[in-house]
Amino acid sequence: MGQYQPAQLRRYNPDAIARHYRYRPWLAWGRILKIIWYFAGFILSLKWDEWQDQIELNKGKRAIQLRELLTRLGPTFIKVGQALSTRPDLVRKDFLEELIKLQDQLPAFDNALAYQIIEKELDRPITEVYSELSPSPVAAASLGQVYRGRLLSGEEVAVKVQRPHLRPVITLDLYLMRWAAGWLAPFLPLNLGHDLTLIVDEFGIKLFEEIDYINEGRNAEKFATNFRDNLQVKVPVIYWGYTNTRVLTLEWINGFKLTDNKSIKAAGLDPEVIIQIAVNCGLQQLLEHGFFHADPHPGNLFAMPDGRMAYIDFGMMDQLEETSKESLVDALVHLVNKDYTDLASDFVKLGFLTPDTNICPIVPALESVLGNAIGKNVGEFNFRTVTDEFSELMYEYPFRVPAKFALIIRSLVTQEGIALSLNPNFKIVEVGYPYIARRLLTGESTELRRRLLNVLFKDGKFQWQRLENLIEIARTDSNFDVLPTARMGLQFLLSDEGKFLRRQLVLALTEDDRLHTEEVQRLWDLVKDDIKPTRLFDVAIGMLAELSRESVAAIIPNSSFFAAFSDIQPHSNK
């Protein structure tokens, strides 16, 4: 019958898979019958609840039943359950809560078989690679298991081995899912916004990337490059000489799972510091690098005894385009500032709403749901609460969750859950928003400076309170320094790029025919304790050296008072 082609596929190719199984239907029938049998029992249970008027009474039981059903069907369906746990637009809230509990835990497969796979993939006996290798795995998951070992050169390593026959199992399941999607899509009351087969294809692409350990190694190295200047983040070294598609050898990480609060404290580490590293690292991935870890569950994040946080398992990663990163910053700012009209527009840009959507009726709904979730104080914001509230909105309005953002939601919800296990009073905005405020105030790029202006001006008027809030929040970030930020702001103000801001700032200072000295005084009171006289003097001298009469005149409007003032020039020691 020819070679089993799907097992040779390195990238997901739905056409090649379909061609193979279309002419070999007997390979699919056994799996189809098993899947139908399991799901028929589940659907009958739902119908029975409906006939007996016990839907509310049994909904928790049915959610557990669904989770267990997916687990019994194996790796592909476990991954489906994990993916669905981030899709409030597709799955009922009670089912979501249970699917989130799905873990990548399965019984380990036979050690002798694992050792055979290592020798076959590396094309040499184990004794020629490792001086030590644990007799049984230290961890087992849906796609593979991990052994602890030591290279002949002495380095302690983790050896990740893929489950046998995984690729054929996955390709068959994906083929059946795609076939079912084509048949069932017209009958399912799902708010997809696009073809159901495209969702299966996106899932297939990610799953194939995850089972290619060479791809995972490259992801790890790219991630390490992004964080090369961050001394708080550790990424394990990949040993390429002992790595192939189904075997990955990487540096062993000694540490504690981030959910192991007891061990973290026993090691003399501060859980609050670990939380801050994790949240800031997650925001850096999304808002700076665009390359993010899409599966940060507790087994993939470790607190190290030296205070660093380590990431492992880089199989599920994704890349955000620059425009998406910018729109994401916009959405976060608009959410916190409660600008719901602008937020609705951000949802269109990000793909949550189609461009032809009438956002007018959606704005009050966003205000009602998200305003309630955020609460009166920005510090009360809870991301999980927002996703729960938002899931109800999904059924009333034409929202959809783009596949990429489903991964982001999963990542953020998981990280928040880990942080809550370390600190039950954790609020993600208390840690995350100072980072965003600092990024806006330091304005390293033109786009970030433009976003700062969007925050500070509303309906053409300068928002003094927002600037105060931003500075106050940013000061809670230990990496924020007022003086360099002020210097950068003044340089921007005097540049060609800052012409608009100069005009607006003068208007703001003289708005309503009065000088806004009170607001300026409040800002000074906010930062004066952080500015030492010696540092202020040094910066002033530096700035004066850079100023010219023209640049001073450019910021001052034409009036007899200001004109006279602009004639004063700094004394030169020539």
C-alpha angles and dihedrals in degrees: 000000000000132000119321097256103188090062088061095051113113095181130038110267113172093187094054091046092048092049090054098050096037089072095037104051093155089069090061103041098077092051092045092054092049093049092045092049093053096044093042089058091049094047091047089053090053091048092048090054088051093050092046092044090238100123095120093041095053103031092103091050092050092050090055089046091055092050092050092046092055091047092053092050090062142230100337094050093044087056090047089054092050090049092048090051087073096048110087087164091064107031134055116252095244091052091047092058091055097042090055087066092062109121131194090242120132133150111279118254123237115301094218089057091048091052090050090053091051093051093045095048095044092038094225139078117279090241089063091057110031129038088196134021125172113251090229134026120272090210136016126197139170095273103031149333136249131231128193115230149149128236121232086250090061104254116137110234146181114229114205115199124190121230114261119261090007097139096054091048092050095045091051092049092047091049091053093045092051092047091049091046091058092051101039103039095086091053099045118092091219125145096221104143088209144037115309090221089062089060090052090049093050089050090048093051092052093045092052090049090051095054093050104088093189087060089048091053091052090049090053092052093048090050090049090051091053091053098037091117095045108091091188095065125072125196118186119245115249116227100213095184089066100038132093139154094290102025125058123187115193140159114288112243118214110205149094129278109256090242091058095093094165095056092043091055092042088057089057094252124140111234090206091060091047090051091051092050091049096048095043090047090051091050091048089054093052103035104030112023099024088210108107142181104243098190109048096157119155093267091059100050124066136183108220123214090246091059098258124125118230128207120205133175109047097182096112109051133140140191127231119209118235092251091053091050090052093047090048091056088048092051093049092049093046091047094053092043089047093234094154097172091056089043091056088052089050089055088056092050091048093049099250088117128031117248092248093056116122101232096187096091090040095059097069089044090054090048092050097047103034095036088058092046094050094046128200093302123054087221090065092065112125119186095207090053090052093051091048092050091043093053089067091050090054092069095050100046134038096264122147130180113232110226092245092054092046085064091047092050090049090049095049095044091049094048091048089050091052091049091050090054088058095040120016089199094054116138115191095212093055087063101026104043095057086058091051091045091051091049091052095045095047090047099195092178137039090246093054091048090051089051091051089055090050089054095046097046125057122176088348094304126114113244104218092177092056092053089050090049093049093050093044092050094043091053089065087065108087090213093060118100117185098205101056088043091053090048091050090048093052092048089052090047091055095045128092088252090059098058094105093047091050091056092044093047093053089049090049092051091051098034117143089016094288137099110251095222093143092061092047090049091052090052091050092049087052096056107024095093090057094052115079115203093238093052091045090051092050093049092046092053090049093049093046090053089056097045123097129191089251094053092050091047090049092064096044119079121233108271131126092249096048092040090057090047092050090058090069109098129192113262112257123214096210 
